[in-house]
């Protein structure tokens, strides 16, 4: 039986690259030239927190219906199965399908990390790297430090692309960001892990741009997790194609009048070159700004209204002695304008994860929001539907749809005429108020324990914590 082409050493390819004085050329040079010594201790620690959180989210995501659909689809294909699947010991898929399936798991509950400008960076990169680490022959396995560097290259590319347009700073309206910047981030990360040349990195970005994009209309449906699954899978495919000689536009990131490249995704587009790693004018974006980790599985915007609702609930209990919905005449939500997360009466778990109204009312009624909040039985509760019927929404001009500036406010107007108000400017888990190490570990253990025994959960924590010391990074993927 002939060996699988994916497992063969990558061929030496002579490819035409972009000039280094172009935006695209600067990105390709950065990917190729980045070294582990360019990662500060802050960047290493923050990115390891992201890896651990993303693994936990992916593991608990492997219990969802959308993940099951994706896995059953991928198992239709006959291929050399070498890459692990979250939460399914003994199940292997081809590298690209494993990346896809694990990406779907990561975003299946909308529980994954979020950056600013808005995207889900880890889920678009980590599954591709895990799959690729198992794909490579034993004598060319990347080390844990190689893996950590590639992960950060993928994050950096995503973050830089998000800064090419002011449009990206607000909650998206047209396309889901990880389906676009995540695809190129996955391509960059995988290209780095595979040690592609600068020319090949350039073409990997160009190929990835032709594979990118997903409309926001599929938010709050089972199709939304496919956006992250496709981003990580297609980025991996772009790097593999570039490694084998496929070429693409060497100016894909540049602003060329009359011939759109990556600019096709934005109305206003102002690309900037990426300074070389180690230069005085370059600092990894993760050094400057931490990441947001979610405490419960819902759209990031929900975390503001939940914290505001919990705050006003405490006031209500102190006022009335217990939480009694009958005393409430109406519930006023002050939220930013964002159509796809303004859902008065959600009817499915995915709609509920994208509903300001649902999350505020669930927090008021139960005193918490968690995994069980989005079950069908929880969504259809009569007392919850009655609370939803009392909600009134306002959009103050100063409450903009921007994860760095927005706030959530919940006011309870009582039949007595009294008004109780809770407001949240920065929820716990936001990059301005990051989760403690204890909180992050508690979340990971809770998520991972749904599918793994305690000893495996603790082993993964140790592997991530000591990632730089791993001689073979595929050990991480094998532990899942």
N, C-alpha and C positions, 0 to 999 in steps of 0.2 A: 504494500500500500504506500503510495507516494505521500510525503509529508505535506501537511497543510501549508499553503503559501503564507498564511499569517504567522506561522511559527518559524519560518525561515529567516535567517539574518537579512536585514534590510539592504537592498542593493545600493551600490554607489551610483548616484545619479548626478549628472552635470546639468544644472538648471540655470536658466537666466533669472537673475534677481532684480529687484527694484533698486535704483540708485539710492545710496544711503541718505541723500539729502531730501528724499521724499518722505512723506508721513509713513507710507506703507513700509518703505525701506528701513525707517528707524524702528518700527515695531518688530520687523523680522530680525534686525540686528540685536535688539534687546533680548528677544526670546533665545537666540543662539548664544549670546554672550553672558547671560545671567549665571552667576555662580553662587554657591551656598554661602560664601563669605559676605555676600551682599545683603543677606537677610539679618536684620538686627534681632536681638533677643525678644523685643516686643512683637515683631512680625512673626517670629517663630511661635511664640506662645499663643498669640491671637489666632493664628491659622490652625494650630493644633486643637484649640477649643472648637473651631469651626468643624474640623474633621470629625472630632468625637461627637459633636451634636448632630452632624449630618448622618453619621453612621446610625445613631440611635433613632433618628427620625425615619431613616430608611428601613430599619429593622421593624419598627412598629407599623410602618406603612405597608410592609409585606403581609399584613393581616387584612388589608382592605379588598373590596370587590374589584376596584379598578386595577389594582396590581394583579389580581388573579386573572382578570381578562387579558392583561398584557402578557403574563407568563404563558397562559395557554396558547395565545397567538404565536409567541416566539418558539414554542415547542413543536409547532407544525413543521419547522424547517429542519432539514437534515444537514448537520454541519459538525465540524470537529469542536466538541464542547470542552473548553478549557477554563472558562471563567465562572466564578461563583455568583450565586444569586442571594440577595438579602433574605435571611430567615428561612432558607431552604437547604439545609445541610444535605450534601450528596447530589444536589441538582447543579448541573453545569450547562452553560450555553456558549455559543460562539462569543468572542469578545464584544462585537458590536451589539449583539442582542442582549448580552448581559448588561452592558452599559445602559441600553435603552430601558430594560426592565427595572434596573436599580434606580434609574433616574425617575421613572414613573412612581416607584415606591417612595422616593424622597419627597415628591410633591403631592402625593396622593391625598394627604390630609391638610395641605397648606401649612405644614408645621415647620418648614425649613427656614433657615436664616435669611435675613434681608439686609441689603446695604442701601446707601444713599449716594447718588441717585438710585431710584428703586430698581432692584433686581434681586434674584435669588442666586447668589454666586456659587455656593458650595455644590449644590445639586447638579449643576451643569458641568462640573469639572471632576469631582471625586469619583463617580462611577466609571468614567472613562479611564482614569488612572488606575483604579483597582483592576479593571478588566485588562488593560494593557500590561500591567505588571505580571499577570499570570500568563499572558500571551507569549511573552518573550522567552527564548531558550534559556535553559538553566544557567549557562555560562555568561549570559548577558543580563541577568536580572538587575534592575536598578536597586540601589540601596535605599534605606529609609530617608536619608538626607537628600538623595536625588528626587525621591517622591515628594518630599516637603517643598523642595525648590520648584518642581514642576507645578505643584498645586498653587504656589504663590505667583508664578508666572501667569497661570490661568486667571487668577483673581485680578492681577494688575492690568492685564489686557482688557478684561471686562470693565473695570473701573475707569480706565482711561477712555474707552469708547463711550461710556455713559456721559463723560464730560464734554463730548463733542457738540452737544446741543443743549440749550437751556430747556428745551421741551422735555428732556429726559428727567429733569428735576422734580416734576410734578407726577402725581399718580397717573399712570398711562391711560390713554383713551383709544389708541389705534392698534398697537401691537403689544404683546406680552414681552417685556424686555429680555427675560432669560432665553426666549426662543431666538433672539437676535444676538445680543452681546454674549450670551452663554454659549452659543454655537462656536463663535470665534474664540472664546475663552477656552473651551474644551479642545479646539484645534491647537491653540498655542500651548496648552499644558501638555497635551499628548506629544506634540512635536518636540517639546523640550525633553520629555521622558525618553523618547526614541532617539534623542541626540541628532535631530535633523540639522542640516546646514542652514545658514541664513537664507539662501535661495529657496530651499524647500519650505522653510517656515513662511516665507513670503507667499508661496503658492498655496500652502495649507490655509492661510487666512483668506485668500481669494476664492478657493474652492468652498470653504465654509460659508462665505457670504452668499453663495448661490444656493445653499441648503438651508438658509435661515429664514425665520419669520413665522408668526402665528397671530391671528386676529384676536382682539379682546372679546369679541362676541362669544367665544367659547369659555370665558371665565365662568365660574360657578357651575360647570358641567364636568362630567367624567373625562372630557377631552382635554381639560386644562393640564392635568399631570403629564399628558403626552408632550406638552411644550418642553418640559425639562428633560423628559426621556429622549426626545428627539435631539435636543441641543447637545446632550452629552454623547449620544450615539453618533450623530452626524459630524460633530467635531472630530471624534476619533476616526471616522471614515475619511474625513478631509485630510487628516495627517497621514493616514495610510496611503491614500491616493497620491499625495505629494511625494511621499517617500519612494513611490514607484514610478515617478517621472511625470505625473500629470501637472500641467501648468495652468495658471489662471492669470488674471490681470495683475501686473506688478504695481498697479496704482489703485488697488481696490479701496483703500482708506482715504485717498486724496480727493480733494474737491475739484473735479474736472468739469468745467461748464459744458452743458449739453450732453453729458455722458455720465449718468449717475452710477456710482459704485455703492459703497456702504451708505452714502448720503441719501439713497432712495428711501431709507427708513425714517428720515427726519425732514421737517419743513425748513428748519433753520439748521445749518450744518457748518461748523467751524473746526475742522480737524487741526490737531497740533502734534508735532513730532514727539516721540517718546525718548527722553534723554537716555543715554547709555547707562547701564547699571554701574554703580560705583562713582559716577560723576557727582560733582558737588551739587549740581542742580537737579539730581534725581533722588527722590525719597519714595519708597513704596507707599501707596495710598493707604494700605492697612496700618502703616505706622501713624498716619495722621488721624485716621478715623476708625474706631472700632466697629463691630458688627452688631446688628440687633438679633437677639435670640428670642423666640416666642415661648411663652409659658403655657400656651394652649393652642390647639390646632385650628387656626383660623387666619384669615387675611390680616396682615399687620395692622391695618387701620382699626380693626376690632379691639386691639389692645388698649387703645385710648378710652373708648367708650366703656369697656368692661371695668377698667380701673376707676373711672368716674362713677359708674353705676355701683360698684362695691363701696365707694366712699359715701355716696348718698344713702345707700342701704343701711350703713352703720348709723348714720344720722337718724334715719327713720326708726330703727330698732330702739335707739336711745329715746326717741320722741314718743313712740307708741308702746314700747315694751316687747314687741315682736313685729315681724314683717307681715302685714295684713293688706293684701291687694285691694280689698274692698274699701279701704280708706283713701285710695288714690283715684282722683278724678281724671287726671291726664298725666302723661309723661312727655316732657319736652326734651328732644335731643338737638343739641347744637353741634353740627358736623359739617365738614367741607362738602362741596359739590363733587360728587363722583358717582355717576349713574350706576355703574356695575356693582357697587357695594351699598347702594340704597335700595333695599329690598324689604318692603313692608311685611309681607306674609310669605316667607320662604317655604317651599314644599319638599325640598330634598336636602340631604346633608351638605351637598356642595353649595347650594344656594344659602343655606344657613351659615356656612363658613364665610360667606360674603355678604352678610346682612348686618348693618349697624343696629337695626331694630331688634333682631333676634338676639344678638349677643348682649345687648343692654338688658333686655327682658330676662334672659336666662340667668345673668348675673344677679339681677334683682330678686328673682324668684328663689334661686338655689344658693346664693352666696358664694358661688364659684362657677367657673367654666372649665370643662375638662374634656377628656376623650368621650365620655358618655353623653355629653351635652348635645352631640350631633347625631345620636341614634334616631331612628324613625319614631320610636315611642316617645322620646323626649320632645322632638319637634312638634308632634301632634297633640301634646297635652292640652286639655281644655283650658286650664288655668293660664298656660303660656299664651294660647291664642287670644284669651281675653285681655291679657296685658298688652299684647301687640295691637289690639284694637284701640288702646288708649294712647298710642304713641303719636306725637306731632313732631314734625321735623322742621328745623330752621337752619339756614345757611348764612351765618354771620360773615360779613365781608372780610373780617380779619382772620377767618378760619380757612386757610388755603389748603388745597389738596396737595400737600407736600410733606413728606415724612419727617422733615427737619423743622417744620414750622407749625403743623396742625395741632389742634387740641380736641379733646372730647369733653362735652358738658352734658350732664343729665340732671334735669330738674323734675321733682315730683310735686305736682299741684294737688293738694289734698282737698277733700270735701269741706274741711273746716275753714278753708281759705289760706291756710299756711302753705309756704313754698319751701322745700328743702332742695339744696343744690350741691352736686358734686362735680368737680372739674379735674381733668388730668392733662397736664402739659407734656409730661415725660413719663411713660410707663416703665415699670421695672423690667429690664431686658433690652431697652433702647440703648443705642450706642452712647448716649449721654448718661445713662444709668445702667451700666452693664450688670448681667447676672454675676453673682459671686461664684467662685469655684465650687462651693458646696451646692449651690442651686443648680449649676450646670451638670454636676455629677448626679444629683438627685433626678434630674430630667432624663439623663442618659440611662441610668439604671432602670428607671420606671419604664422607659420605652423599650429598651433592649430585652428586659425580662419577659416581655410578652411572647418572645420566640426563642430565647436562649436561656440555658441554665445559669445559675449564679457564677459558677467558676469561669464560664466563657465570657460573661459580661465583665468580670473583673480582669480577665486576661486582655480583653480589648482595651480597657482603660490603661493598663500597663503598657501595651504595645504603642498606643498613641502618645502616651506621656514620654516614652523613650524612643520615639520614632527616629531621631537622628542616629541612634546607636544600632539600628537594624541593618544587618548586612544584606538582607533580601526583603524588599518591601512587599513582595507577594504574600508574605506571612500574614499581613493585615487582611488581605482579601480572603485568604484561606480560613481565617478565624470566624468568618461571618456565616 
